């Protein structure tokens, strides 16, 4: 069975997928990602496989919830003493790495140096970030701005879960779905591109959609 660290690392893409939907709304992407990582960790720790849900189905709403809290709290995240200490270590390690390698370290490289999981490293690096207030103020030189916040639609969870399922399809099955539903190709056009018959595409498409539907529901 995968360790907690591996499960978090394998699902870090969910955090990016959620955070991208809030880009350009007044909070830095790194802060959105940090809040999302907190959500992912909470989701992994609270996930119960016996409930019959996929981790991604359970995790996405938790991740979105943490990001929404970030907006409600004015762009600030409560930082624990242990995270502050790790933040200092992370910044020192990043500085030393940059001097030695002449480039910034990646999250994974820094995680190996600190011997902690990537999600926690991301939190540590952003623990000392300057908060951005969302309260209205148009005074020159002010760091406060008005940002209209839209609550994430429930469909967002479904879209992210769908993308995860499509990305895990076998190469030919993924090609059929991409051509048919993302590039608007007919079954005949798809068959020609993939060297199949229209009947083969039709039959395979039904099987793929049935399996995808079951995975979304489970």
C-alpha positions, 0 to 999 in steps of 0.5 A: 500500500502506498505511504501517506507521502506517496499518496500526497505526491501522486495527487498533487496535480489535483491541487494545481487543477483547483488552484488554476481556477482561481488565478488572477483573482487577487491572490498569488498562485503560490498562496493558492497552491499552499492552501490547496496543499493543506486541503489535500493533506486534510483529505488524505488524512481523513479519507476512508476507502470503505466509503466507496469514494475515489480519493480525487472525488473526496479530495477536490471539495476539501481542496476547494474549501481551503482555497475558499477560506483563503479568500474569506480570510483576506489572503492569510493562512494561519502558520504554526510554530513548526511550519515557521521553523520549517520555513526558515530551514526551507529558505536557508536550504533554497539559498544554499542550493541556488548558490551551489547550482546557480538556479532555484531548486524544485519543490521535489529537490527541496523536499529531499533536502528537508526530508519532508513531503512536497506539499509540506515544503510548498507550505513552508516556502510560502509561510512568510508570504506577505498577505494581500487584503481583498478589502476595497481601497483604491488609494495610491500605493495601497496593497488592498484591492477589490476582488469579486469572488465567485464560489466554485461551481459543483461542476468544477469537482466533476470536471477535475475528476473527469480529467483525472480519469481521461489522463489514466486511460490507455493510449488508444482509448484516450486518443478516441475520447480526445478526438471525439469529445475534445476535438469534435471529430466524427466516428468516421474521422476518428477511425481514419486517424487511428487506423480503425473502422467506424464500427470499431470506434463506436463499440470501443467508445461505448465501452470507454464511456461506460467505464468512465461513468462507473468511475465517476459514480463510484 
